[in-house]
Amino acid sequence: MPKKSEQGFAVLLMVLFIIGSLLTVLLGYSALAAQETSNDLGRDQVVYLNTAKSSITAWYAQNAESIDATGSSLPTAQQILSGANVIKKYNVQVAASDRIVDGNIDYRIIALWIDSGIQHSSFNVTTGVLTPGSNTRYVTINGFPVETEKSVQSINIMNNLATLLEQRFDDKAAANGGGNSYINYFRPADGSCTANGDDLPCTDTYPWEDATTIDLDTALGIPGSTLVNAWGVPVQVCNAGDCDAPITTTPFVCPAGETANPPSGPTYCGANVTAPPYSMIIRSASPWGYEVSVTATQ
């Protein structure tokens, strides 16, 4: 029969075993709870960053003209967040790059990141490259597709305007019996620069004019708001009687039948005003000054 001291020791061992088991279970639950909390935080941060990315991308598209215009200043983190109505959380860091040039497109890259490790992230403002630290969660907003889409939209606006001008030319010719192919309906029909009725006025003075300045919206029966490109920059037109090719002779002389405008030097927009097929040129400029043109042709 075991002694009482041995029985007591066995009981003590059993109690210690039970306590140890309970501590193991409790610590395990605590670790799981901590891990779950960390996972929840990580998921919340990912959702926050993705939501912020969508909001900032929309803000970028709405303000692309001022964001990437020549001479525009570098947007600050506060300007970006407040402009996109994004509340700063999780100590998120925000930075924008300088304007980056890729072919005909100028754009910026915006980065948002949340550092959660010892190593912090770094952002190269010149290249727009984010070097994330350990365990960093981040998103980037690339302005290149935003500005590319604006460029495509602007070309489409000009193409649509050219189509309307060509249709107007055909309608005018048909209304006059269509017999005289030497009437240029891109300018006053009597061959002068005096616009009568709904004639399109000459743009010889500048020779480029904002489409709204010569009331092209009224002539075509379209809203004036459609005479700007996708950035809100006015679309310009030219039907000037300038030389149809650059002139390099000295003194400056236009070919017979064409007018030097101004007389002191060449003004070239490319419109054909001397003989069929007549044309009118439409151009549009990006906020950084790159110009694209399309031609409405008889």
PyMOL commands that set and color helices and strands:
alter all, ss='L'
color gray80, all
select helices_A, chain A and resi 4-62+64-68+77-83+143-175+216-220+224-227
alter helices_A, ss='H'
color red, helices_A
select strands_A, chain A and resi 93-96+100-102+105-107+109-114+122-124+129-131+137-142+209-210+236-238+279-285+291-297
alter strands_A, ss='S'
color yellow, strands_A
deselect
rebuild
show_as cartoon
